[in-house]
Amino acid sequence: MANLRNIKDRITSIQNTQKITRAMKMVAAAKVKKAENAVKMSRPFTFELYKMFSKVFESLGSETLENIKVKQEIENYPKLLEKREIKTVGFVVMSSNKGLAGAYSANIVRYTINEIKKALDEGKKVKLYLAGQKAYPALNNAKRNLDFEIKEVYTSIMDDPDSTNSLILAQDLAKEFVNKEIDSIELITTRYVNMMTYKVEKWTLLPVVREEEIKAFHKKEFDEEHKVEHIESKHKICPLSDFMPDLYSVLQKIVPMYITNIIFQAFLEAQASELASRMTAMSAATNNAQEMIRVLTIDYNKARQAQITQELNEVVSGADALK
């Protein structure tokens, strides 16, 4: 009797868990479609901004950027665009604030640790800026064996990855870069592919890469996979002397836009990837729960049948004894 009660309690417990996983799957499915649309709508703009900024940057040639007065470091484009020896690398790690998303956070942590090892092997110092708290415990434990610093943890940003939060992070990173606390900024994020697939990637934010090195949004296979249509501009970039207004005024506006938009795009890609991973994980958990319920139900029926058989045998034996 005790065994039957235990099996029934387990079935009830798994059924309750299944209700939760099914609800989480439905919530993630509803959110991931919106996140997917946001990613696909923002990619063409990000791609064109990449190209425009790259061409403006190429037009600088050997021109020396002038010193300017700025209110915030993100407006200080001469310092943000200067080339210098990379002694300290800043990794911006975009994970999540919530669990139950399968191996999503674990994949990001594994990729980040590999990148940290590469940088340390090259004799560089490493500082981490964590957007999302799920990666923090594992990376904090990794400090026992690896020499790096977790400089900042942004927990609230991943709850609402909008343009405002992207600007806040961009301003903090620009301040670190201008003050030479870090010499390069690498974004570790996940590129959304589809409902079942995402890829952990590293995007170079600063120092600025040349046009031929920009690969994240114009690879042929990427365009074909997502069928992203890129509108080619009919107007070519003018020579340095033909910018209206002057090139420096253009740079003062486009550099903050470039940095903020790349961070925002990384946020959108990470959010869509996380939701897709959670939907897949909750779907698998729901199916597994159903299979466990099926197996336990069979066990319960067998145990119940054995108990009934035993009771019948006892009744028959009792009846025989009375004859």
PyMOL commands that set and color helices and strands:
alter all, ss='L'
color gray80, all
select helices_A, chain A and resi 2-59+73-75+77-81+104-121+136-142+157-159+163-178+211-213+220-226+240-242+247-322
alter helices_A, ss='H'
color red, helices_A
select strands_A, chain A and resi 88-94+125-131+149-154+184-194+197-206
alter strands_A, ss='S'
color yellow, strands_A
deselect
rebuild
show_as cartoon
